[in-house]
Structures are given as C-alpha cells and as structure tokens.
Amino acid sequence: MNDDLTEFATRYAAAWSSQNAASLASFYAENGSLTVNGSTPSIGRAAIAATAQGFMTAFPNMVVKMDGVSQDGSHAVFRWTWTGTNSGPGGTGQSVHMRGHEEWTIGADGLIAESKGHYDEAEYQRQLKFGAPPAH
C-alpha cells in the first residue's frame, strides 16, 4: 500500500467533513473534474467547490470516513462512508448513512485529475425521506 496515497485519501476525507469547500477543491488539479453518479462533471476547482458546498450546506454535520484506498498505476479507488443529517435549508431532517467510492485518475502533479464518484442514488433518496436504517 502506498503510504502517500493513504495519507492523501485520509486528508481528502477530512476535507469533505470540514465544511470548507475550497479545501476539498484543493485536492484537485486546476482543471480537474468531479462526476457524481454519472451526472454532468464539475470541471475546475470553482465548480468542484460549488458541488462540494451543495452537500456541505445540505448536511452541516456531514462526516466522510475513508474505508480504504487502493492504487493501480495512475488510477486509485477511494472507498468511503458518509453520514450526516439533512438539516440544511429546506432539508428533510433525516439522517443518511451511505457507502460509496470514487475512481480517481491522479495527475503528474499528485492531484486528482478526474474523480468519478458512485453511490446508490435510490437508497440516498429513500434515506432523505425516511432516514438511515438502524445501526447493527
């Protein structure tokens, strides 16, 4: 396991949890991209920060924890667990507990050139209405 990648991914998860969208965007190359569940990519740090801010505003107590990271050449997979309460403006007040992953392409500068994030959108929408399932 690449210790540098593990440290990078740990700091990345903390940035998602920080309520500081610019901090999260700094992990991306200047013209990097973030795609969530195949949606239109957010390209460039300002757009990535705006996407992150949307989640941070909707979930002011959100916490992203790294579950693991693996690397194959310039590609890496970052696995995560995301918890939070949808208590931002217009929120449902429900808690979410989601697992997912991002497929990263790491640029020569050591930053994320492209991230393709994936989680179960149907389960996310269900939890927004009804809350996270009870912990086991």
C-alpha positions as CSV (number, residue, x, y, z in Angstrom):
1,M,0.0,0.0,0.0
2,N,1.2,3.4,-0.9
3,D,1.5,5.4,2.4
4,D,1.4,8.7,0.5
5,L,-1.9,7.8,-1.2
6,T,-3.3,6.6,2.2
7,E,-2.3,9.9,3.8
8,F,-3.8,11.9,0.8
9,A,-7.1,10.0,0.9
10,T,-7.3,10.5,4.7
11,R,-6.8,14.2,4.3
12,Y,-9.3,14.2,1.4
13,A,-12.0,12.6,3.6
14,A,-11.3,15.1,6.3
15,A,-11.7,17.9,3.8
16,W,-15.2,16.6,2.8
17,S,-16.0,16.7,6.5
18,S,-14.6,20.2,7.1
19,Q,-17.4,22.4,5.8
20,N,-14.7,24.1,3.7
21,A,-15.4,23.5,0.0
22,A,-12.2,25.3,-1.1
23,S,-10.2,23.0,1.0
24,L,-11.8,20.0,-0.7
25,A,-11.3,21.5,-4.2
26,S,-7.5,22.0,-3.5
27,F,-7.1,18.2,-3.8
28,Y,-8.0,18.5,-7.5
29,A,-5.8,19.7,-10.4
30,E,-6.6,23.2,-11.6
31,N,-8.8,21.8,-14.4
32,G,-9.7,18.6,-12.5
33,S,-13.2,17.1,-12.7
34,L,-15.6,15.6,-10.3
35,T,-18.5,13.5,-11.6
36,V,-21.2,12.1,-9.1
37,N,-23.2,9.1,-10.3
38,G,-22.7,9.9,-14.0
39,S,-24.0,13.4,-13.8
40,T,-22.6,16.4,-15.6
41,P,-19.0,16.7,-14.4
42,S,-17.9,19.7,-12.3
43,I,-14.8,20.9,-14.1
44,G,-12.2,23.2,-12.4
45,R,-11.7,24.0,-8.7
46,A,-14.5,26.6,-8.5
47,A,-17.1,24.1,-9.9
48,I,-15.8,21.3,-7.7
49,A,-16.1,23.6,-4.7
50,A,-19.6,24.6,-5.7
51,T,-20.6,20.9,-5.9
52,A,-19.0,20.1,-2.5
53,Q,-20.6,23.2,-1.0
54,G,-24.1,21.9,-2.0
55,F,-23.5,18.7,0.0
56,M,-21.9,20.7,2.9
57,T,-24.8,23.1,3.1
58,A,-27.4,20.4,2.9
59,F,-25.6,18.3,5.6
60,P,-23.9,20.7,8.0
61,N,-22.7,17.8,10.2
62,M,-21.6,15.5,7.4
63,V,-18.7,13.2,8.1
64,V,-16.8,11.3,5.3
65,K,-14.6,8.5,6.6
66,M,-12.1,6.6,4.4
67,D,-12.9,2.9,4.3
68,G,-9.9,2.1,2.1
69,V,-7.9,3.2,-0.9
70,S,-6.1,1.2,-3.5
71,Q,-3.9,2.1,-6.4
72,D,-3.1,0.7,-9.9
73,G,-0.7,2.9,-11.7
74,S,-2.2,6.4,-12.1
75,H,-5.7,5.1,-11.1
76,A,-6.9,4.8,-7.5
77,V,-10.1,3.8,-5.8
78,F,-11.2,5.7,-2.7
79,R,-13.9,3.9,-0.7
80,W,-15.8,5.9,1.9
81,T,-18.7,6.0,4.3
82,W,-20.7,9.2,4.6
83,T,-23.0,10.1,7.4
84,G,-24.9,13.3,8.2
85,T,-28.3,14.9,8.8
86,N,-30.1,16.7,6.0
87,S,-30.7,19.7,8.3
88,G,-29.6,22.5,5.9
89,P,-32.0,25.0,4.3
90,G,-35.1,23.1,3.0
91,G,-33.7,19.8,4.4
92,T,-35.8,16.8,5.4
93,G,-34.2,16.5,8.9
94,Q,-33.4,12.8,8.1
95,S,-30.1,11.1,8.7
96,V,-28.1,9.4,5.9
97,H,-25.6,6.6,6.1
98,M,-24.1,5.9,2.7
99,R,-21.2,3.9,1.4
100,G,-19.6,4.6,-2.0
101,H,-16.4,5.1,-3.8
102,E,-14.6,7.4,-6.1
103,E,-12.4,6.3,-9.0
104,W,-9.5,8.7,-9.3
105,T,-7.1,9.5,-12.0
106,I,-4.0,11.0,-10.4
107,G,-2.1,13.6,-12.4
108,A,1.6,14.0,-12.6
109,D,1.3,16.8,-10.0
110,G,-0.1,14.3,-7.5
111,L,-3.5,15.9,-7.5
112,I,-6.8,14.4,-8.7
113,A,-7.2,15.0,-12.4
114,E,-10.6,13.2,-12.6
115,S,-12.9,11.6,-10.0
116,K,-15.9,9.5,-10.8
117,G,-18.0,9.1,-7.6
118,H,-20.5,6.4,-7.1
119,Y,-23.2,5.7,-4.5
120,D,-26.7,4.2,-4.5
121,E,-28.8,7.1,-5.6
122,A,-32.1,5.3,-5.0
123,E,-31.0,4.4,-1.4
124,Y,-29.9,8.0,-0.9
125,Q,-33.3,9.3,-1.9
126,R,-35.0,6.8,0.3
127,Q,-32.9,7.9,3.3
128,L,-33.7,11.5,2.6
129,K,-37.4,10.7,3.1
130,F,-37.2,8.0,5.8
131,G,-33.8,8.2,7.4
132,A,-30.9,5.9,7.6
133,P,-31.5,2.3,8.6
134,P,-30.8,1.5,12.3
135,A,-27.2,0.6,13.0
136,H,-26.5,-3.1,13.5
